[in-house]
Amino acid sequence: TDMPAALSTHKATVGVEDFKQYEKFIKDYG
């Protein structure tokens, strides 16, 4: 039962990193 929570947390962490990279892209090229 721990696996779904771990995957959810991992997915959220990846989402944050993707968002940071997106913000950097906008800042540099937007």
DSSP file (Angstrom, degrees, kcal/mol; ACC not computed):
  #  RESIDUE AA STRUCTURE BP1 BP2  ACC     N-H-->O    O-->H-N    N-H-->O    O-->H-N    TCO  KAPPA ALPHA  PHI   PSI    X-CA   Y-CA   Z-CA
    1    1 A T     >        0   0    0      0, 0.0     4,-0.6     0, 0.0     0, 0.0   0.000 360.0 360.0 360.0 -10.5    0.0    0.0    0.0
    2    2 A D  H  >  +     0   0    0      1,-0.2     4,-2.3     2,-0.1     5,-0.2   0.768 360.0  74.4 -78.6 -24.6    3.1    2.3    0.2
    3    3 A M  H  > S+     0   0    0      1,-0.2     4,-2.8     2,-0.2     5,-0.3   0.913  91.8  49.5 -61.1 -49.1    3.7    2.1   -3.5
    4    4 A P  H  > S+     0   0    0      0, 0.0     4,-2.6     0, 0.0    -1,-0.2   0.909 112.9  48.6 -57.3 -41.2    0.9    4.4   -4.8
    5    5 A A  H  X S+     0   0    0     -4,-0.6     4,-2.6     2,-0.2    -2,-0.2   0.914 111.8  49.2 -64.2 -42.2    1.9    7.1   -2.2
    6    6 A A  H  X S+     0   0    0     -4,-2.3     4,-2.7     1,-0.2    -1,-0.2   0.920 112.9  47.0 -63.6 -43.3    5.5    6.9   -3.2
    7    7 A L  H  X S+     0   0    0     -4,-2.8     4,-2.8     2,-0.2    -1,-0.2   0.902 111.6  51.3 -65.0 -39.8    4.7    7.1   -6.9
    8    8 A S  H  X S+     0   0    0     -4,-2.6     4,-2.3    -5,-0.3    -2,-0.2   0.922 111.9  46.6 -62.5 -44.1    2.4   10.0   -6.2
    9    9 A T  H  X S+     0   0    0     -4,-2.6     4,-2.5     2,-0.2    -2,-0.2   0.918 113.2  49.2 -63.9 -44.0    5.1   11.9   -4.2
   10   10 A H  H  X S+     0   0    0     -4,-2.7     4,-2.6     1,-0.2     5,-0.2   0.922 110.4  50.9 -61.3 -43.8    7.7   11.1   -6.9
   11   11 A K  H  X S+     0   0    0     -4,-2.8     4,-2.2     1,-0.2    -1,-0.2   0.907 110.5  49.3 -60.6 -42.5    5.3   12.4   -9.6
   12   12 A A  H  X S+     0   0    0     -4,-2.3     4,-2.0     2,-0.2    -1,-0.2   0.904 110.5  50.5 -63.7 -41.7    4.7   15.6   -7.7
   13   13 A T  H  X S+     0   0    0     -4,-2.5     4,-2.1     1,-0.2    -2,-0.2   0.922 110.8  48.3 -62.9 -44.6    8.5   16.1   -7.2
   14   14 A V  H  X S+     0   0    0     -4,-2.6     4,-2.8     1,-0.2    -1,-0.2   0.893 108.8  55.3 -61.8 -39.5    9.1   15.6  -10.9
   15   15 A G  H  X S+     0   0    0     -4,-2.2     4,-2.2    -5,-0.2    -1,-0.2   0.896 106.9  49.8 -59.8 -41.7    6.2   18.1  -11.6
   16   16 A V  H  X S+     0   0    0     -4,-2.0     4,-2.3     2,-0.2    -1,-0.2   0.924 111.6  48.0 -63.6 -45.2    7.9   20.7   -9.5
   17   17 A E  H  X S+     0   0    0     -4,-2.1     4,-2.4     1,-0.2    -2,-0.2   0.912 111.3  50.4 -63.3 -42.5   11.2   20.3  -11.3
   18   18 A D  H  X S+     0   0    0     -4,-2.8     4,-2.3     1,-0.2    -1,-0.2   0.899 110.2  50.7 -61.0 -39.8    9.5   20.5  -14.7
   19   19 A F  H  X S+     0   0    0     -4,-2.2     4,-2.8     2,-0.2    -2,-0.2   0.902 108.5  51.3 -65.7 -41.0    7.8   23.7  -13.6
   20   20 A K  H  X S+     0   0    0     -4,-2.3     4,-2.4     2,-0.2    -1,-0.2   0.919 111.3  47.6 -60.8 -43.9   11.1   25.2  -12.4
   21   21 A Q  H  X S+     0   0    0     -4,-2.4     4,-2.4     2,-0.2    -2,-0.2   0.889 111.1  51.9 -65.2 -37.7   12.7   24.4  -15.8
   22   22 A Y  H  X S+     0   0    0     -4,-2.3     4,-2.5     2,-0.2    -2,-0.2   0.927 109.6  49.0 -62.8 -45.3    9.6   25.8  -17.6
   23   23 A E  H  X S+     0   0    0     -4,-2.8     4,-2.6     1,-0.2    -2,-0.2   0.907 111.2  50.0 -60.3 -41.6    9.9   29.0  -15.5
   24   24 A K  H  X S+     0   0    0     -4,-2.4     4,-2.6     2,-0.2     5,-0.2   0.909 109.7  51.4 -63.5 -41.4   13.6   29.2  -16.4
   25   25 A F  H  X S+     0   0    0     -4,-2.4     4,-3.0     2,-0.2     5,-0.5   0.926 111.8  46.4 -60.2 -45.9   12.8   28.7  -20.1
   26   26 A I  H  X S+     0   0    0     -4,-2.5     4,-2.4     3,-0.2    -2,-0.2   0.909 112.9  50.2 -63.2 -41.6   10.2   31.5  -20.0
   27   27 A K  H  < S+     0   0    0     -4,-2.6    -2,-0.2    -5,-0.2    -1,-0.2   0.906 118.6  37.6 -63.3 -41.5   12.7   33.8  -18.1
   28   28 A D  H  < S+     0   0    0     -4,-2.6    -2,-0.2    -5,-0.2    -1,-0.2   0.856 137.4  14.0 -79.3 -36.1   15.5   33.2  -20.6
   29   29 A Y  H  <        0   0    0     -4,-3.0    -3,-0.2    -5,-0.2    -2,-0.2   0.523 360.0 360.0-119.6  -9.5   13.5   33.0  -23.8
   30   30 A G     <        0   0    0     -4,-2.4    -3,-0.1    -5,-0.5    -4,-0.1   0.473 360.0 360.0 -74.8 360.0   10.0   34.4  -23.1
